[in-house]
Amino acid sequence: MTKPGIQARQDRLLAHSARLRATVGHQLQPLKVPLACADRGVDALRWLQRKPLLAAGIAAAWVALKPGRGLTRLGRLWGAWSAAQRALRWARGA
């Protein structure tokens, strides 16, 4: 291919890529609010992860609310905490 031919092909590919990006952006518009909510949730989990004593205090208060079901609640909380940790690791791409 000649240099002008390569340049013309590159220009066509760039224009096509711009059209595809615009189409995908338009199609993802309905997901904008749910994704923003998920981002806020991930930010909240990261904040809580940096404050383990606060997390322990929340767990203790939760167990204290219903002492008879404390172990069940603690087990559920531990499962939720573990799931949140896995979600954070997945979100970081590790």
Gaussian input, Z-matrix of N, CA and C with variables (Angstrom, degrees):
# hf/3-21g

backbone

0 1
 N
 C     1     B1
 C     2     B2     1     A1
 N     3     B3     2     A2     1     D1
 C     4     B4     3     A3     2     D2
 C     5     B5     4     A4     3     D3
 N     6     B6     5     A5     4     D4
 C     7     B7     6     A6     5     D5
 C     8     B8     7     A7     6     D6
 N     9     B9     8     A8     7     D7
 C    10    B10     9     A9     8     D8
 C    11    B11    10    A10     9     D9
 N    12    B12    11    A11    10    D10
 C    13    B13    12    A12    11    D11
 C    14    B14    13    A13    12    D12
 N    15    B15    14    A14    13    D13
 C    16    B16    15    A15    14    D14
 C    17    B17    16    A16    15    D15
 N    18    B18    17    A17    16    D16
 C    19    B19    18    A18    17    D17
 C    20    B20    19    A19    18    D18
 N    21    B21    20    A20    19    D19
 C    22    B22    21    A21    20    D20
 C    23    B23    22    A22    21    D21
 N    24    B24    23    A23    22    D22
 C    25    B25    24    A24    23    D23
 C    26    B26    25    A25    24    D24
 N    27    B27    26    A26    25    D25
 C    28    B28    27    A27    26    D26
 C    29    B29    28    A28    27    D27
 N    30    B30    29    A29    28    D28
 C    31    B31    30    A30    29    D29
 C    32    B32    31    A31    30    D30
 N    33    B33    32    A32    31    D31
 C    34    B34    33    A33    32    D32
 C    35    B35    34    A34    33    D33
 N    36    B36    35    A35    34    D34
 C    37    B37    36    A36    35    D35
 C    38    B38    37    A37    36    D36
 N    39    B39    38    A38    37    D37
 C    40    B40    39    A39    38    D38
 C    41    B41    40    A40    39    D39
 N    42    B42    41    A41    40    D40
 C    43    B43    42    A42    41    D41
 C    44    B44    43    A43    42    D42
 N    45    B45    44    A44    43    D43
 C    46    B46    45    A45    44    D44
 C    47    B47    46    A46    45    D45
 N    48    B48    47    A47    46    D46
 C    49    B49    48    A48    47    D47
 C    50    B50    49    A49    48    D48
 N    51    B51    50    A50    49    D49
 C    52    B52    51    A51    50    D50
 C    53    B53    52    A52    51    D51
 N    54    B54    53    A53    52    D52
 C    55    B55    54    A54    53    D53
 C    56    B56    55    A55    54    D54
 N    57    B57    56    A56    55    D55
 C    58    B58    57    A57    56    D56
 C    59    B59    58    A58    57    D57
 N    60    B60    59    A59    58    D58
 C    61    B61    60    A60    59    D59
 C    62    B62    61    A61    60    D60
 N    63    B63    62    A62    61    D61
 C    64    B64    63    A63    62    D62
 C    65    B65    64    A64    63    D63
 N    66    B66    65    A65    64    D64
 C    67    B67    66    A66    65    D65
 C    68    B68    67    A67    66    D66
 N    69    B69    68    A68    67    D67
 C    70    B70    69    A69    68    D68
 C    71    B71    70    A70    69    D69
 N    72    B72    71    A71    70    D70
 C    73    B73    72    A72    71    D71
 C    74    B74    73    A73    72    D72
 N    75    B75    74    A74    73    D73
 C    76    B76    75    A75    74    D74
 C    77    B77    76    A76    75    D75
 N    78    B78    77    A77    76    D76
 C    79    B79    78    A78    77    D77
 C    80    B80    79    A79    78    D78
 N    81    B81    80    A80    79    D79
 C    82    B82    81    A81    80    D80
 C    83    B83    82    A82    81    D81
 N    84    B84    83    A83    82    D82
 C    85    B85    84    A84    83    D83
 C    86    B86    85    A85    84    D84
 N    87    B87    86    A86    85    D85
 C    88    B88    87    A87    86    D86
 C    89    B89    88    A88    87    D87
 N    90    B90    89    A89    88    D88
 C    91    B91    90    A90    89    D89
 C    92    B92    91    A91    90    D90
 N    93    B93    92    A92    91    D91
 C    94    B94    93    A93    92    D92
 C    95    B95    94    A94    93    D93
 N    96    B96    95    A95    94    D94
 C    97    B97    96    A96    95    D95
 C    98    B98    97    A97    96    D96
 N    99    B99    98    A98    97    D97
 C   100   B100    99    A99    98    D98
 C   101   B101   100   A100    99    D99
 N   102   B102   101   A101   100   D100
 C   103   B103   102   A102   101   D101
 C   104   B104   103   A103   102   D102
 N   105   B105   104   A104   103   D103
 C   106   B106   105   A105   104   D104
 C   107   B107   106   A106   105   D105
 N   108   B108   107   A107   106   D106
 C   109   B109   108   A108   107   D107
 C   110   B110   109   A109   108   D108
 N   111   B111   110   A110   109   D109
 C   112   B112   111   A111   110   D110
 C   113   B113   112   A112   111   D111
 N   114   B114   113   A113   112   D112
 C   115   B115   114   A114   113   D113
 C   116   B116   115   A115   114   D114
 N   117   B117   116   A116   115   D115
 C   118   B118   117   A117   116   D116
 C   119   B119   118   A118   117   D117
 N   120   B120   119   A119   118   D118
 C   121   B121   120   A120   119   D119
 C   122   B122   121   A121   120   D120
 N   123   B123   122   A122   121   D121
 C   124   B124   123   A123   122   D122
 C   125   B125   124   A124   123   D123
 N   126   B126   125   A125   124   D124
 C   127   B127   126   A126   125   D125
 C   128   B128   127   A127   126   D126
 N   129   B129   128   A128   127   D127
 C   130   B130   129   A129   128   D128
 C   131   B131   130   A130   129   D129
 N   132   B132   131   A131   130   D130
 C   133   B133   132   A132   131   D131
 C   134   B134   133   A133   132   D132
 N   135   B135   134   A134   133   D133
 C   136   B136   135   A135   134   D134
 C   137   B137   136   A136   135   D135
 N   138   B138   137   A137   136   D136
 C   139   B139   138   A138   137   D137
 C   140   B140   139   A139   138   D138
 N   141   B141   140   A140   139   D139
 C   142   B142   141   A141   140   D140
 C   143   B143   142   A142   141   D141
 N   144   B144   143   A143   142   D142
 C   145   B145   144   A144   143   D143
 C   146   B146   145   A145   144   D144
 N   147   B147   146   A146   145   D145
 C   148   B148   147   A147   146   D146
 C   149   B149   148   A148   147   D147
 N   150   B150   149   A149   148   D148
 C   151   B151   150   A150   149   D149
 C   152   B152   151   A151   150   D150
 N   153   B153   152   A152   151   D151
 C   154   B154   153   A153   152   D152
 C   155   B155   154   A154   153   D153
 N   156   B156   155   A155   154   D154
 C   157   B157   156   A156   155   D155
 C   158   B158   157   A157   156   D156
 N   159   B159   158   A158   157   D157
 C   160   B160   159   A159   158   D158
 C   161   B161   160   A160   159   D159
 N   162   B162   161   A161   160   D160
 C   163   B163   162   A162   161   D161
 C   164   B164   163   A163   162   D162
 N   165   B165   164   A164   163   D163
 C   166   B166   165   A165   164   D164
 C   167   B167   166   A166   165   D165
 N   168   B168   167   A167   166   D166
 C   169   B169   168   A168   167   D167
 C   170   B170   169   A169   168   D168
 N   171   B171   170   A170   169   D169
 C   172   B172   171   A171   170   D170
 C   173   B173   172   A172   171   D171
 N   174   B174   173   A173   172   D172
 C   175   B175   174   A174   173   D173
 C   176   B176   175   A175   174   D174
 N   177   B177   176   A176   175   D175
 C   178   B178   177   A177   176   D176
 C   179   B179   178   A178   177   D177
 N   180   B180   179   A179   178   D178
 C   181   B181   180   A180   179   D179
 C   182   B182   181   A181   180   D180
 N   183   B183   182   A182   181   D181
 C   184   B184   183   A183   182   D182
 C   185   B185   184   A184   183   D183
 N   186   B186   185   A185   184   D184
 C   187   B187   186   A186   185   D185
 C   188   B188   187   A187   186   D186
 N   189   B189   188   A188   187   D187
 C   190   B190   189   A189   188   D188
 C   191   B191   190   A190   189   D189
 N   192   B192   191   A191   190   D190
 C   193   B193   192   A192   191   D191
 C   194   B194   193   A193   192   D192
 N   195   B195   194   A194   193   D193
 C   196   B196   195   A195   194   D194
 C   197   B197   196   A196   195   D195
 N   198   B198   197   A197   196   D196
 C   199   B199   198   A198   197   D197
 C   200   B200   199   A199   198   D198
 N   201   B201   200   A200   199   D199
 C   202   B202   201   A201   200   D200
 C   203   B203   202   A202   201   D201
 N   204   B204   203   A203   202   D202
 C   205   B205   204   A204   203   D203
 C   206   B206   205   A205   204   D204
 N   207   B207   206   A206   205   D205
 C   208   B208   207   A207   206   D206
 C   209   B209   208   A208   207   D207
 N   210   B210   209   A209   208   D208
 C   211   B211   210   A210   209   D209
 C   212   B212   211   A211   210   D210
 N   213   B213   212   A212   211   D211
 C   214   B214   213   A213   212   D212
 C   215   B215   214   A214   213   D213
 N   216   B216   215   A215   214   D214
 C   217   B217   216   A216   215   D215
 C   218   B218   217   A217   216   D216
 N   219   B219   218   A218   217   D217
 C   220   B220   219   A219   218   D218
 C   221   B221   220   A220   219   D219
 N   222   B222   221   A221   220   D220
 C   223   B223   222   A222   221   D221
 C   224   B224   223   A223   222   D222
 N   225   B225   224   A224   223   D223
 C   226   B226   225   A225   224   D224
 C   227   B227   226   A226   225   D225
 N   228   B228   227   A227   226   D226
 C   229   B229   228   A228   227   D227
 C   230   B230   229   A229   228   D228
 N   231   B231   230   A230   229   D229
 C   232   B232   231   A231   230   D230
 C   233   B233   232   A232   231   D231
 N   234   B234   233   A233   232   D232
 C   235   B235   234   A234   233   D233
 C   236   B236   235   A235   234   D234
 N   237   B237   236   A236   235   D235
 C   238   B238   237   A237   236   D236
 C   239   B239   238   A238   237   D237
 N   240   B240   239   A239   238   D238
 C   241   B241   240   A240   239   D239
 C   242   B242   241   A241   240   D240
 N   243   B243   242   A242   241   D241
 C   244   B244   243   A243   242   D242
 C   245   B245   244   A244   243   D243
 N   246   B246   245   A245   244   D244
 C   247   B247   246   A246   245   D245
 C   248   B248   247   A247   246   D246
 N   249   B249   248   A248   247   D247
 C   250   B250   249   A249   248   D248
 C   251   B251   250   A250   249   D249
 N   252   B252   251   A251   250   D250
 C   253   B253   252   A252   251   D251
 C   254   B254   253   A253   252   D252
 N   255   B255   254   A254   253   D253
 C   256   B256   255   A255   254   D254
 C   257   B257   256   A256   255   D255
 N   258   B258   257   A257   256   D256
 C   259   B259   258   A258   257   D257
 C   260   B260   259   A259   258   D258
 N   261   B261   260   A260   259   D259
 C   262   B262   261   A261   260   D260
 C   263   B263   262   A262   261   D261
 N   264   B264   263   A263   262   D262
 C   265   B265   264   A264   263   D263
 C   266   B266   265   A265   264   D264
 N   267   B267   266   A266   265   D265
 C   268   B268   267   A267   266   D266
 C   269   B269   268   A268   267   D267
 N   270   B270   269   A269   268   D268
 C   271   B271   270   A270   269   D269
 C   272   B272   271   A271   270   D270
 N   273   B273   272   A272   271   D271
 C   274   B274   273   A273   272   D272
 C   275   B275   274   A274   273   D273
 N   276   B276   275   A275   274   D274
 C   277   B277   276   A276   275   D275
 C   278   B278   277   A277   276   D276
 N   279   B279   278   A278   277   D277
 C   280   B280   279   A279   278   D278
 C   281   B281   280   A280   279   D279

   B1=1.4367
   B2=1.5290
   B3=1.2894
   B4=1.4661
   B5=1.5244
   B6=1.3167
   B7=1.4586
   B8=1.5362
   B9=1.3518
   B10=1.4734
   B11=1.5372
   B12=1.3252
   B13=1.4615
   B14=1.5153
   B15=1.3136
   B16=1.4656
   B17=1.5259
   B18=1.3363
   B19=1.4724
   B20=1.5275
   B21=1.3358
   B22=1.4647
   B23=1.5301
   B24=1.3281
   B25=1.4734
   B26=1.5213
   B27=1.3149
   B28=1.4567
   B29=1.5374
   B30=1.3191
   B31=1.4662
   B32=1.5361
   B33=1.3403
   B34=1.4699
   B35=1.5249
   B36=1.3244
   B37=1.4637
   B38=1.5306
   B39=1.3217
   B40=1.4600
   B41=1.5272
   B42=1.3303
   B43=1.4670
   B44=1.5305
   B45=1.3290
   B46=1.4636
   B47=1.5295
   B48=1.3211
   B49=1.4567
   B50=1.5294
   B51=1.3285
   B52=1.4638
   B53=1.5290
   B54=1.3409
   B55=1.4644
   B56=1.5284
   B57=1.3207
   B58=1.4687
   B59=1.5280
   B60=1.3383
   B61=1.4565
   B62=1.5251
   B63=1.3278
   B64=1.4681
   B65=1.5227
   B66=1.3199
   B67=1.4661
   B68=1.5257
   B69=1.3150
   B70=1.4629
   B71=1.5257
   B72=1.3275
   B73=1.4575
   B74=1.5177
   B75=1.3257
   B76=1.4592
   B77=1.5288
   B78=1.3175
   B79=1.4604
   B80=1.5279
   B81=1.3334
   B82=1.4617
   B83=1.5279
   B84=1.3282
   B85=1.4565
   B86=1.5215
   B87=1.3500
   B88=1.4726
   B89=1.5376
   B90=1.3222
   B91=1.4639
   B92=1.5228
   B93=1.3192
   B94=1.4546
   B95=1.5314
   B96=1.3239
   B97=1.4663
   B98=1.5333
   B99=1.3469
   B100=1.4678
   B101=1.5342
   B102=1.3231
   B103=1.4606
   B104=1.5222
   B105=1.3242
   B106=1.4656
   B107=1.5283
   B108=1.3161
   B109=1.4675
   B110=1.5316
   B111=1.3072
   B112=1.4696
   B113=1.5287
   B114=1.3292
   B115=1.4656
   B116=1.5297
   B117=1.3333
   B118=1.4663
   B119=1.5318
   B120=1.3293
   B121=1.4584
   B122=1.5168
   B123=1.3231
   B124=1.4665
   B125=1.5248
   B126=1.3362
   B127=1.4646
   B128=1.5321
   B129=1.3360
   B130=1.4667
   B131=1.5270
   B132=1.3204
   B133=1.4724
   B134=1.5172
   B135=1.3099
   B136=1.4778
   B137=1.5263
   B138=1.3454
   B139=1.4598
   B140=1.5256
   B141=1.3208
   B142=1.4601
   B143=1.5255
   B144=1.3208
   B145=1.4603
   B146=1.5352
   B147=1.3263
   B148=1.4655
   B149=1.5314
   B150=1.3268
   B151=1.4645
   B152=1.5343
   B153=1.3390
   B154=1.4740
   B155=1.5263
   B156=1.3287
   B157=1.4620
   B158=1.5250
   B159=1.2995
   B160=1.4606
   B161=1.5259
   B162=1.3305
   B163=1.4682
   B164=1.5296
   B165=1.3351
   B166=1.4639
   B167=1.5289
   B168=1.3153
   B169=1.4684
   B170=1.5163
   B171=1.3123
   B172=1.4659
   B173=1.5260
   B174=1.3326
   B175=1.4700
   B176=1.5262
   B177=1.3273
   B178=1.4611
   B179=1.5258
   B180=1.3241
   B181=1.4707
   B182=1.5189
   B183=1.3222
   B184=1.4584
   B185=1.5309
   B186=1.3237
   B187=1.4707
   B188=1.5285
   B189=1.3331
   B190=1.4596
   B191=1.5277
   B192=1.3132
   B193=1.4583
   B194=1.5267
   B195=1.2976
   B196=1.4589
   B197=1.5274
   B198=1.3155
   B199=1.4653
   B200=1.5283
   B201=1.3170
   B202=1.4572
   B203=1.5194
   B204=1.3160
   B205=1.4626
   B206=1.5276
   B207=1.2986
   B208=1.4597
   B209=1.5091
   B210=1.3329
   B211=1.4650
   B212=1.5213
   B213=1.3206
   B214=1.4627
   B215=1.5228
   B216=1.3316
   B217=1.4664
   B218=1.5193
   B219=1.3167
   B220=1.4528
   B221=1.5314
   B222=1.3211
   B223=1.4627
   B224=1.5191
   B225=1.3077
   B226=1.4627
   B227=1.5225
   B228=1.3366
   B229=1.4561
   B230=1.5253
   B231=1.3306
   B232=1.4629
   B233=1.5344
   B234=1.3041
   B235=1.4632
   B236=1.5194
   B237=1.3392
   B238=1.4632
   B239=1.5256
   B240=1.3280
   B241=1.4626
   B242=1.5315
   B243=1.3092
   B244=1.4675
   B245=1.5283
   B246=1.3096
   B247=1.4655
   B248=1.5186
   B249=1.3274
   B250=1.4651
   B251=1.5202
   B252=1.3181
   B253=1.4664
   B254=1.5255
   B255=1.3310
   B256=1.4633
   B257=1.5209
   B258=1.3358
   B259=1.4659
   B260=1.5224
   B261=1.3223
   B262=1.4678
   B263=1.5160
   B264=1.3351
   B265=1.4740
   B266=1.5231
   B267=1.3413
   B268=1.4574
   B269=1.5305
   B270=1.3471
   B271=1.4599
   B272=1.5338
   B273=1.3327
   B274=1.4687
   B275=1.5278
   B276=1.3121
   B277=1.4565
   B278=1.5175
   B279=1.3198
   B280=1.4588
   B281=1.4891
   A1=109.61
   A2=115.00
   A3=119.35
   A4=109.18
   A5=114.33
   A6=119.36
   A7=112.00
   A8=120.07
   A9=118.87
   A10=112.11
   A11=118.00
   A12=121.52
   A13=111.28
   A14=116.25
   A15=120.77
   A16=109.65
   A17=116.01
   A18=120.18
   A19=110.98
   A20=116.64
   A21=120.47
   A22=110.14
   A23=116.79
   A24=119.98
   A25=110.58
   A26=117.01
   A27=120.53
   A28=110.52
   A29=116.76
   A30=120.60
   A31=111.13
   A32=116.31
   A33=120.12
   A34=111.02
   A35=116.58
   A36=120.59
   A37=111.35
   A38=116.68
   A39=119.92
   A40=111.19
   A41=116.99
   A42=120.76
   A43=110.19
   A44=116.22
   A45=120.42
   A46=110.37
   A47=116.41
   A48=120.99
   A49=110.81
   A50=117.59
   A51=121.41
   A52=110.56
   A53=116.95
   A54=120.28
   A55=110.90
   A56=116.77
   A57=120.37
   A58=111.22
   A59=117.58
   A60=120.76
   A61=110.85
   A62=116.40
   A63=119.99
   A64=110.85
   A65=117.11
   A66=121.20
   A67=110.63
   A68=117.12
   A69=120.78
   A70=109.94
   A71=117.01
   A72=120.27
   A73=111.96
   A74=116.55
   A75=120.77
   A76=110.98
   A77=117.32
   A78=120.81
   A79=112.23
   A80=117.41
   A81=120.72
   A82=112.90
   A83=118.61
   A84=122.38
   A85=112.69
   A86=120.03
   A87=119.31
   A88=113.45
   A89=117.63
   A90=120.69
   A91=112.45
   A92=117.87
   A93=120.84
   A94=111.70
   A95=118.03
   A96=121.36
   A97=111.39
   A98=119.56
   A99=117.92
   A100=112.81
   A101=117.87
   A102=119.77
   A103=111.18
   A104=117.16
   A105=120.05
   A106=110.15
   A107=116.96
   A108=121.45
   A109=110.32
   A110=116.28
   A111=120.14
   A112=110.47
   A113=117.26
   A114=120.48
   A115=111.11
   A116=116.04
   A117=119.39
   A118=110.28
   A119=116.96
   A120=120.14
   A121=112.18
   A122=116.31
   A123=120.45
   A124=109.98
   A125=117.13
   A126=120.03
   A127=111.08
   A128=116.77
   A129=120.44
   A130=110.69
   A131=116.99
   A132=119.69
   A133=111.17
   A134=117.40
   A135=119.94
   A136=110.62
   A137=116.57
   A138=119.93
   A139=109.67
   A140=116.43
   A141=120.62
   A142=111.20
   A143=116.56
   A144=120.78
   A145=110.37
   A146=117.13
   A147=120.74
   A148=111.75
   A149=117.78
   A150=122.71
   A151=109.65
   A152=116.77
   A153=119.16
   A154=113.55
   A155=118.59
   A156=119.43
   A157=110.99
   A158=116.80
   A159=120.26
   A160=110.18
   A161=115.68
   A162=119.42
   A163=110.62
   A164=116.61
   A165=120.17
   A166=110.31
   A167=117.12
   A168=120.52
   A169=111.80
   A170=116.48
   A171=120.54
   A172=109.99
   A173=115.78
   A174=119.43
   A175=110.93
   A176=116.42
   A177=119.96
   A178=110.97
   A179=116.77
   A180=120.01
   A181=110.69
   A182=115.75
   A183=119.86
   A184=110.27
   A185=116.15
   A186=120.16
   A187=109.80
   A188=117.60
   A189=121.32
   A190=112.13
   A191=117.81
   A192=120.26
   A193=111.97
   A194=116.97
   A195=122.08
   A196=108.14
   A197=117.84
   A198=119.42
   A199=113.70
   A200=118.95
   A201=120.88
   A202=112.46
   A203=115.42
   A204=119.77
   A205=111.47
   A206=115.50
   A207=120.66
   A208=114.30
   A209=115.91
   A210=118.16
   A211=111.65
   A212=115.85
   A213=119.07
   A214=109.79
   A215=115.36
   A216=119.01
   A217=110.99
   A218=116.63
   A219=119.82
   A220=110.40
   A221=116.26
   A222=119.59
   A223=111.89
   A224=116.59
   A225=120.04
   A226=110.98
   A227=115.84
   A228=119.72
   A229=110.49
   A230=115.84
   A231=119.28
   A232=110.64
   A233=116.92
   A234=120.28
   A235=111.73
   A236=116.54
   A237=120.07
   A238=110.52
   A239=116.32
   A240=120.39
   A241=110.57
   A242=116.54
   A243=120.22
   A244=111.08
   A245=116.55
   A246=120.00
   A247=110.83
   A248=116.62
   A249=119.95
   A250=110.47
   A251=117.21
   A252=120.02
   A253=110.98
   A254=116.34
   A255=119.72
   A256=110.64
   A257=116.41
   A258=120.41
   A259=110.58
   A260=117.07
   A261=119.76
   A262=111.26
   A263=116.19
   A264=118.72
   A265=110.57
   A266=116.62
   A267=120.42
   A268=110.61
   A269=116.42
   A270=120.42
   A271=110.81
   A272=116.60
   A273=120.06
   A274=111.88
   A275=116.23
   A276=120.54
   A277=113.28
   A278=117.11
   A279=120.16
   A280=112.06
   D1=147.86
   D2=178.99
   D3=-85.25
   D4=165.24
   D5=-178.91
   D6=-60.13
   D7=-44.62
   D8=176.85
   D9=-64.14
   D10=-33.64
   D11=177.81
   D12=-66.31
   D13=-40.81
   D14=178.54
   D15=-65.84
   D16=-42.26
   D17=179.57
   D18=-63.12
   D19=-41.50
   D20=179.69
   D21=-64.73
   D22=-41.87
   D23=178.34
   D24=-64.51
   D25=-41.28
   D26=178.46
   D27=-62.18
   D28=-42.01
   D29=178.54
   D30=-62.39
   D31=-42.47
   D32=178.27
   D33=-63.43
   D34=-42.21
   D35=179.88
   D36=-65.66
   D37=-40.09
   D38=178.08
   D39=-64.48
   D40=-40.92
   D41=178.57
   D42=-65.64
   D43=-41.76
   D44=178.36
   D45=-63.08
   D46=-42.73
   D47=179.12
   D48=-62.11
   D49=-40.98
   D50=178.30
   D51=-63.08
   D52=-41.25
   D53=178.10
   D54=-64.08
   D55=-42.07
   D56=178.89
   D57=-63.32
   D58=-43.22
   D59=178.54
   D60=-61.30
   D61=-41.54
   D62=178.73
   D63=-64.16
   D64=-41.09
   D65=179.59
   D66=-64.53
   D67=-46.43
   D68=-179.69
   D69=-64.02
   D70=-42.08
   D71=177.53
   D72=-59.55
   D73=-41.18
   D74=178.59
   D75=-67.31
   D76=-40.46
   D77=-178.95
   D78=-69.62
   D79=-28.37
   D80=-178.28
   D81=-88.13
   D82=-1.93
   D83=179.75
   D84=-52.69
   D85=-44.07
   D86=-179.97
   D87=-62.52
   D88=-20.63
   D89=-178.97
   D90=-90.13
   D91=-1.30
   D92=-175.38
   D93=-60.30
   D94=-47.69
   D95=-178.45
   D96=-68.36
   D97=-48.08
   D98=178.95
   D99=-62.12
   D100=-37.12
   D101=178.78
   D102=-68.03
   D103=-37.01
   D104=176.62
   D105=-64.56
   D106=-38.89
   D107=177.53
   D108=-64.53
   D109=-42.90
   D110=178.09
   D111=-63.54
   D112=-38.88
   D113=177.40
   D114=-61.80
   D115=-42.27
   D116=178.35
   D117=-64.36
   D118=-38.46
   D119=177.79
   D120=-63.88
   D121=-42.70
   D122=177.99
   D123=-64.55
   D124=-40.76
   D125=177.25
   D126=-62.06
   D127=-40.53
   D128=178.48
   D129=-64.31
   D130=-41.51
   D131=178.61
   D132=-65.52
   D133=-38.94
   D134=177.68
   D135=-65.15
   D136=-39.84
   D137=178.14
   D138=-62.86
   D139=-44.59
   D140=179.50
   D141=-65.86
   D142=-33.15
   D143=178.75
   D144=-65.47
   D145=-33.41
   D146=178.85
   D147=-77.12
   D148=-9.31
   D149=-177.76
   D150=-125.12
   D151=70.41
   D152=-175.27
   D153=-64.43
   D154=-30.37
   D155=178.58
   D156=-67.09
   D157=-37.24
   D158=176.37
   D159=-64.23
   D160=-41.99
   D161=177.82
   D162=-61.60
   D163=-40.90
   D164=178.26
   D165=-65.87
   D166=-38.65
   D167=177.64
   D168=-63.92
   D169=-41.57
   D170=177.35
   D171=-62.81
   D172=-42.56
   D173=179.01
   D174=-63.13
   D175=-42.23
   D176=-179.99
   D177=-64.62
   D178=-42.22
   D179=178.70
   D180=-64.59
   D181=-38.77
   D182=-179.26
   D183=-64.50
   D184=-42.71
   D185=178.99
   D186=-67.34
   D187=-36.98
   D188=-177.54
   D189=-68.24
   D190=-23.56
   D191=-179.69
   D192=-61.76
   D193=-40.28
   D194=179.48
   D195=-135.65
   D196=86.39
   D197=-176.52
   D198=-58.02
   D199=-33.11
   D200=-178.80
   D201=-65.55
   D202=-29.06
   D203=-179.47
   D204=-107.66
   D205=17.07
   D206=-174.74
   D207=-55.91
   D208=-46.44
   D209=-178.06
   D210=-67.43
   D211=-37.49
   D212=178.06
   D213=-64.02
   D214=-46.03
   D215=179.15
   D216=-64.54
   D217=-40.67
   D218=179.46
   D219=-62.88
   D220=-40.80
   D221=177.62
   D222=-63.46
   D223=-41.22
   D224=177.89
   D225=-66.25
   D226=-40.79
   D227=178.45
   D228=-63.03
   D229=-42.69
   D230=178.24
   D231=-61.87
   D232=-41.37
   D233=177.28
   D234=-63.17
   D235=-41.60
   D236=178.02
   D237=-65.26
   D238=-41.17
   D239=178.92
   D240=-63.42
   D241=-43.24
   D242=178.80
   D243=-64.04
   D244=-41.41
   D245=177.91
   D246=-64.08
   D247=-39.47
   D248=178.26
   D249=-64.80
   D250=-40.14
   D251=178.42
   D252=-63.37
   D253=-42.69
   D254=178.16
   D255=-63.96
   D256=-39.88
   D257=179.30
   D258=-64.18
   D259=-40.14
   D260=178.09
   D261=-65.49
   D262=-42.54
   D263=178.12
   D264=-62.76
   D265=-40.27
   D266=178.73
   D267=-65.79
   D268=-40.33
   D269=-178.80
   D270=-65.88
   D271=-32.01
   D272=177.79
   D273=-77.75
   D274=-14.12
   D275=179.11
   D276=83.47
   D277=20.63
   D278=-178.27
   D279=-88.23

